Structures are given as C-alpha cells and as structure tokens.
Amino acid sequence: MRLSGRPELTRADTDKNSTRLVPGETKIHLHDSSLPDFSKLVDDIAGSHDGNRNVAIYCVTEVELVFSLSACRFVEFPREYDSGGW
C-alpha cells in the first residue's frame, strides 16, 4: 500500500521494515485564490522526483491546470523555460 501525502513524507514516516506501506505520490492541492509561489511548487515537484516519488496535483480550474503544467515543464526543461522558449 502506498501512503500519499505532503512533500516531506519519507520512508521514516512509515514502518521502515514493512513492505506493505511505502511512501507514495506527493499530493499537491491547488486553489485559485491561494496559489503557492511558483518556485516553491517547482521545488516540491523536483524534490519529490529526486526522492523517487511521483506528484499528484489536484486542480479544478484552467488557471490551476496551466500553473501546474508550467511548473512540471520547468522541472523537466529549466533552460528552455528561462530562455523564453515556450
């Protein structure tokens, strides 16, 4: 079973000797009225990937979707993003 949760969730938060409960996806829930700082979202995604965790971003509106996709693209292609290649 995978335990999804905050970006800081690690193997230490589960039973280290158990193969039944392991850290799962990083859950990020976006809200139009209080979007996180873009660099914080990018850091959370990159940190999760560095820890071999996927990211589940929950969004409802088009703004939230574009914001989350932009952050994912930045993590994947930071140089192209910085050069205005989008």
C-alpha positions as CSV (number, residue, x, y, z in Angstrom):
1,M,0.0,0.0,0.0
2,R,1.3,3.5,-0.9
3,L,0.8,6.4,1.5
4,S,0.4,9.6,-0.5
5,G,0.9,12.9,1.3
6,R,3.0,16.0,1.8
7,P,6.3,16.7,0.1
8,E,8.2,16.0,3.3
9,L,6.8,12.4,3.6
10,T,9.7,9.9,3.7
11,R,10.2,6.3,4.4
12,A,10.8,7.3,8.0
13,D,7.1,8.2,8.3
14,T,6.1,4.6,7.5
15,D,7.3,1.4,9.1
16,K,10.8,1.1,7.7
17,N,10.7,-2.7,7.9
18,S,7.3,-3.0,6.2
19,T,7.0,-3.8,2.5
20,R,3.2,-3.2,2.9
21,L,3.2,0.5,3.5
22,V,5.5,2.7,1.4
23,P,5.6,6.4,0.6
24,G,3.5,7.2,-2.5
25,E,2.9,10.3,-4.5
26,T,3.3,13.8,-3.2
27,K,-0.1,15.3,-3.1
28,I,-0.5,19.0,-4.0
29,H,-3.9,20.6,-4.0
30,L,-4.1,23.9,-5.8
31,H,-6.7,26.7,-5.2
32,D,-7.1,29.7,-7.5
33,S,-7.4,32.0,-4.6
34,S,-4.2,31.0,-2.9
35,L,-1.7,29.5,-5.5
36,P,1.7,28.7,-4.0
37,D,4.8,30.6,-5.0
38,F,5.8,29.2,-8.4
39,S,9.4,28.4,-7.3
40,K,8.0,26.6,-4.2
41,L,5.9,24.4,-6.4
42,V,8.8,23.7,-8.7
43,D,11.0,22.8,-5.7
44,D,8.3,20.4,-4.3
45,I,8.0,18.7,-7.7
46,A,11.8,18.4,-8.2
47,G,12.3,17.3,-4.6
48,S,9.7,14.6,-5.0
49,H,11.2,13.3,-8.2
50,D,14.7,13.4,-6.5
51,G,13.2,11.1,-3.8
52,N,11.7,8.8,-6.5
53,R,8.2,9.9,-5.8
54,N,5.6,10.9,-8.4
55,V,3.4,14.0,-7.9
56,A,-0.4,14.2,-7.9
57,I,-1.5,17.7,-8.4
58,Y,-5.2,18.4,-7.8
59,C,-6.6,21.2,-9.8
60,V,-10.1,22.2,-10.9
61,T,-9.8,25.4,-13.0
62,E,-7.9,26.2,-16.1
63,V,-5.7,28.6,-14.2
64,E,-4.7,25.8,-11.8
65,L,-4.0,23.4,-14.7
66,V,-1.8,25.9,-16.6
67,F,0.0,26.8,-13.4
68,S,0.7,23.1,-12.6
69,L,1.7,22.2,-16.1
70,S,4.1,25.2,-16.3
71,A,5.8,24.0,-13.1
72,C,6.1,20.5,-14.4
73,R,7.6,21.7,-17.6
74,F,10.0,24.0,-15.7
75,V,11.2,21.0,-13.7
76,E,11.7,19.0,-16.9
77,F,13.2,21.7,-19.1
78,P,14.5,24.6,-16.9
79,R,16.9,26.0,-19.5
80,E,14.3,26.3,-22.3
81,Y,11.9,27.9,-19.8
82,D,14.5,30.5,-18.7
83,S,15.3,31.4,-22.3
84,G,11.7,32.1,-23.1
85,G,11.3,29.1,-25.4
86,W,7.8,28.5,-24.5
